């Protein structure tokens, strides 16, 4: 009887984009926060990350919710390759507009699937036919072009959205914007197609920043240098990092921040445990020496 009460997880996991061939890429869809003061380099870091994932076909399209795109065009269009048509102003309707466009992507994928099915059925050689061209004699008009999928891989579209310079905007401060609802459900929109969310913030936990329910759902946190120990402790307390004292965490942060514009990355769902911490995105950071210097207090 007890064995029947065993919890059996579904085959479909929480992260639906296949990144197995790229173990250095955090699992997707992601809910990622890039937190750093003005001039820290978070926009450049995020844009480079987006560009890398687009190059690998992990992202097909990226929306940008931002009111300062024109002054940051070199970053978001030049580095990340974001089309100006995919830029949305941070009004209270911004995320609803993202979901509307995401649903269009899902509809396009469903249409492509149907067209491919019809194309395969038509081009399949039937019994008694030398080839499918014999069928042309019975068709008055027919477009024989194979359906074309606009993205790199013939898989459901992989979409992301970045929120930049949105603190104090209607999207962040008006309850009617429903930001918490949209972000927490990011994996489920458009019939389960989902969307990755990257949030760039100057303050991790100010009143006009991300609500705590969103912060507690993060899958990746990128922390840039900050001078206030209270802010660092807030990050530590909410992150709930296994076996890591606050002193060890603080030491890891300071180590990562020794280089200009560098940041500490925390992956809350790493492929392997040794991939949990990084300096920027390109160097793994072993917490063991820091834990040895600052062990957990009994």
PADO-458819 format. One record per residue (C-alpha): residue number from 1; x negated, y negated, z negated. Coordinates in nm, 3 decimals, padded with zeros to 5 digits. Layout:
residues N
NUM:X:Y:Z
...
END
This chain:
residues 298
1:00.000:00.000:00.000
2:-00.276:-00.244:-00.092
3:-00.444:-00.194:00.244
4:-00.128:-00.320:00.414
5:-00.170:-00.648:00.230
6:-00.516:-00.706:00.376
7:-00.538:-01.038:00.560
8:-00.609:-00.983:00.928
9:-00.713:-01.294:01.120
10:-00.572:-01.353:01.470
11:-00.789:-01.294:01.774
12:-00.772:-01.661:01.867
13:-01.006:-01.857:01.642
14:-01.001:-02.220:01.534
15:-01.263:-02.316:01.794
16:-01.126:-02.234:02.139
17:-01.404:-02.363:02.366
18:-01.663:-02.098:02.442
19:-02.006:-02.230:02.340
20:-02.171:-01.891:02.275
21:-02.433:-01.950:02.543
22:-02.522:-02.281:02.377
23:-02.572:-02.193:02.007
24:-02.732:-02.532:01.942
25:-02.404:-02.706:02.024
26:-02.164:-02.737:01.728
27:-01.840:-02.545:01.774
28:-01.567:-02.711:01.977
29:-01.306:-02.853:01.954
30:-01.475:-03.071:01.698
31:-01.363:-03.338:01.456
32:-01.681:-03.540:01.424
33:-01.756:-03.857:01.229
34:-02.053:-04.081:01.314
35:-02.094:-04.311:01.014
36:-02.344:-04.596:01.008
37:-02.369:-04.969:00.970
38:-02.382:-05.207:01.264
39:-02.697:-05.160:01.473
40:-02.771:-04.815:01.332
41:-02.756:-04.653:01.676
42:-02.443:-04.443:01.631
43:-02.289:-04.545:01.966
44:-02.605:-04.454:02.157
45:-02.636:-04.123:01.969
46:-02.273:-04.029:02.031
47:-02.288:-04.133:02.398
48:-02.596:-03.914:02.452
49:-02.422:-03.622:02.283
50:-02.112:-03.667:02.502
51:-02.332:-03.682:02.814
52:-02.504:-03.356:02.717
53:-02.176:-03.173:02.668
54:-02.033:-03.307:02.994
55:-02.344:-03.188:03.177
56:-02.294:-02.837:03.037
57:-01.923:-02.829:03.120
58:-01.826:-02.822:02.752
59:-01.641:-03.150:02.805
60:-01.473:-03.232:03.137
61:-01.334:-03.572:03.052
62:-01.373:-03.815:02.765
63:-01.137:-04.094:02.667
64:-01.258:-04.397:02.474
65:-01.039:-04.594:02.235
66:-01.226:-04.921:02.203
67:-01.171:-05.295:02.225
68:-01.535:-05.380:02.303
69:-01.597:-05.163:02.609
70:-01.711:-05.450:02.832
71:-01.993:-05.548:02.597
72:-02.092:-05.182:02.548
73:-02.044:-05.068:02.907
74:-02.411:-04.973:02.942
75:-02.366:-04.725:02.659
76:-02.023:-04.578:02.724
77:-02.020:-04.588:03.103
78:-02.394:-04.579:03.165
79:-02.492:-04.308:02.915
80:-02.171:-04.117:02.843
81:-02.028:-04.152:03.194
82:-01.685:-04.262:03.072
83:-01.462:-04.395:03.349
84:-01.322:-04.745:03.278
85:-00.978:-04.602:03.356
86:-01.019:-04.373:03.056
87:-01.068:-04.665:02.815
88:-00.770:-04.742:02.590
89:-00.727:-05.044:02.364
90:-00.694:-04.963:01.990
91:-00.327:-05.054:01.955
92:-00.090:-04.853:01.740
93:00.012:-04.661:02.054
94:-00.346:-04.569:02.152
95:-00.353:-04.210:02.031
96:-00.004:-04.145:02.165
97:-00.137:-04.254:02.505
98:-00.428:-04.012:02.470
99:-00.185:-03.729:02.398
100:00.026:-03.828:02.700
101:-00.280:-03.804:02.927
102:-00.383:-03.478:02.762
103:-00.042:-03.332:02.844
104:-00.094:-03.441:03.206
105:-00.420:-03.245:03.207
106:-00.237:-02.939:03.076
107:00.031:-02.978:03.343
108:-00.237:-03.003:03.614
109:-00.398:-02.683:03.486
110:-00.066:-02.497:03.487
111:-00.001:-02.617:03.843
112:-00.347:-02.506:03.953
113:-00.289:-02.163:03.801
114:00.039:-02.126:03.988
115:-00.118:-02.239:04.315
116:-00.408:-01.997:04.275
117:-00.169:-01.712:04.208
118:00.026:-01.791:04.525
119:-00.297:-01.828:04.725
120:-00.428:-01.489:04.609
121:-00.097:-01.321:04.688
122:-00.091:-01.466:05.038
123:-00.455:-01.389:05.121
124:-00.433:-01.034:04.989
125:-00.432:-00.786:05.280
126:-00.113:-00.581:05.284
127:-00.076:-00.224:05.403
128:-00.076:-00.207:05.784
129:-00.248:-00.544:05.830
130:-00.598:-00.584:05.964
131:-00.628:-00.913:05.777
132:-00.404:-01.181:05.634
133:-00.427:-01.398:05.949
134:-00.172:-01.168:06.114
135:00.075:-01.332:05.882
136:00.021:-01.671:06.044
137:00.238:-01.572:06.339
138:00.539:-01.575:06.108
139:00.460:-01.911:05.945
140:00.581:-02.234:06.103
141:00.357:-02.449:05.882
142:00.117:-02.356:05.605
143:-00.167:-02.522:05.419
144:-00.429:-02.249:05.384
145:-00.672:-02.457:05.178
146:-00.777:-02.286:04.859
147:-00.656:-02.484:04.556
148:-00.934:-02.699:04.417
149:-00.998:-02.753:04.046
150:-01.167:-03.091:03.987
151:-01.387:-02.987:03.697
152:-01.708:-02.789:03.666
153:-01.557:-02.464:03.539
154:-01.225:-02.299:03.625
155:-01.102:-02.297:03.266
156:-00.840:-02.507:03.085
157:-00.960:-02.868:03.082
158:-01.191:-02.960:02.796
159:-01.112:-03.308:02.677
160:-01.262:-03.536:02.413
161:-01.184:-03.881:02.277
162:-01.412:-04.133:02.103
163:-01.291:-04.405:01.868
164:-01.535:-04.696:01.851
165:-01.507:-05.039:01.689
166:-01.157:-04.960:01.565
167:-01.188:-05.059:01.198
168:-00.930:-05.324:01.115
169:-00.737:-05.259:01.436
170:-00.368:-05.164:01.442
171:-00.459:-04.803:01.522
172:-00.640:-04.773:01.189
173:-00.430:-04.986:00.956
174:-00.066:-04.943:01.064
175:00.116:-04.635:00.930
176:00.328:-04.638:01.246
177:00.016:-04.554:01.448
178:00.030:-04.204:01.289
179:-00.347:-04.169:01.317
180:-00.376:-03.909:01.042
181:-00.108:-03.693:01.202
182:-00.266:-03.710:01.547
183:-00.620:-03.639:01.431
184:-00.550:-03.357:01.187
185:-00.351:-03.175:01.458
186:-00.618:-03.238:01.723
187:-00.656:-02.866:01.809
188:-00.284:-02.815:01.873
189:-00.181:-03.091:02.113
190:-00.061:-03.021:02.468
191:00.052:-02.667:02.401
192:-00.269:-02.571:02.225
193:-00.502:-02.726:02.482
194:-00.642:-02.945:02.205
195:-00.889:-03.230:02.205
196:-01.224:-03.302:02.040
197:-01.235:-03.624:01.838
198:-01.542:-03.840:01.772
199:-01.496:-04.128:01.529
200:-01.760:-04.400:01.500
201:-01.734:-04.593:01.176
202:-01.931:-04.868:01.005
203:-01.804:-04.753:00.667
204:-01.734:-04.395:00.566
205:-01.457:-04.460:00.316
206:-01.341:-04.822:00.316
207:-00.970:-04.908:00.305
208:-00.960:-04.973:00.681
209:-01.163:-04.664:00.767
210:-01.061:-04.298:00.787
211:-00.807:-04.168:00.535
212:-00.937:-03.899:00.301
213:-00.717:-03.621:00.452
214:-00.898:-03.677:00.783
215:-01.243:-03.691:00.623
216:-01.179:-03.361:00.449
217:-01.101:-03.194:00.784
218:-01.429:-03.292:00.952
219:-01.623:-03.019:01.129
220:-01.933:-03.236:01.182
221:-02.060:-03.541:00.993
222:-02.343:-03.761:01.120
223:-02.471:-03.995:00.849
224:-02.689:-04.290:00.940
225:-02.895:-04.484:00.687
226:-02.697:-04.652:00.411
227:-02.829:-04.842:00.113
228:-02.542:-04.792:-00.130
229:-02.593:-04.482:-00.344
230:-02.222:-04.485:-00.430
231:-02.131:-04.437:-00.061
232:-02.382:-04.152:-00.028
233:-02.237:-03.987:-00.338
234:-01.887:-04.022:-00.194
235:-02.000:-03.834:00.117
236:-02.164:-03.567:-00.098
237:-01.861:-03.514:-00.319
238:-01.620:-03.478:-00.028
239:-01.856:-03.259:00.175
240:-01.866:-02.990:-00.098
241:-02.200:-02.852:00.024
242:-02.287:-02.501:-00.101
243:-02.576:-02.478:-00.347
244:-02.686:-02.837:-00.295
245:-02.726:-03.082:-00.582
246:-02.664:-03.450:-00.524
247:-03.034:-03.520:-00.579
248:-03.129:-03.266:-00.311
249:-02.872:-03.413:-00.073
250:-02.999:-03.765:-00.134
251:-03.354:-03.649:-00.070
252:-03.247:-03.486:00.258
253:-03.075:-03.808:00.365
254:-03.381:-04.018:00.292
255:-03.601:-03.769:00.476
256:-03.378:-03.789:00.785
257:-03.364:-04.169:00.767
258:-03.740:-04.217:00.767
259:-03.728:-04.264:01.145
260:-03.551:-04.567:01.297
261:-03.194:-04.489:01.412
262:-03.220:-04.129:01.289
263:-02.934:-03.960:01.105
264:-02.852:-03.653:00.900
265:-02.612:-03.414:01.070
266:-02.398:-03.174:00.868
267:-02.220:-02.896:01.055
268:-01.942:-02.761:00.832
269:-01.879:-02.458:01.058
270:-02.226:-02.362:01.179
271:-02.281:-02.065:01.408
272:-02.549:-01.955:01.161
273:-02.630:-02.094:00.816
274:-02.972:-02.226:00.920
275:-02.795:-02.450:01.172
276:-02.594:-02.635:00.905
277:-02.829:-02.935:00.866
278:-03.019:-03.133:01.128
279:-03.217:-03.451:01.172
280:-03.026:-03.616:01.456
281:-02.896:-03.341:01.684
282:-03.223:-03.195:01.805
283:-03.404:-03.078:01.488
284:-03.281:-02.833:01.228
285:-03.348:-02.921:00.867
286:-03.419:-02.649:00.611
287:-03.262:-02.746:00.276
288:-03.472:-02.497:00.077
289:-03.763:-02.733:-00.007
290:-03.520:-03.000:-00.122
291:-03.323:-02.751:-00.333
292:-03.648:-02.630:-00.490
293:-03.736:-02.988:-00.591
294:-03.383:-03.070:-00.708
295:-03.202:-02.751:-00.819
296:-02.840:-02.745:-00.924
297:-02.792:-02.826:-01.291
298:-02.644:-02.555:-01.510
END
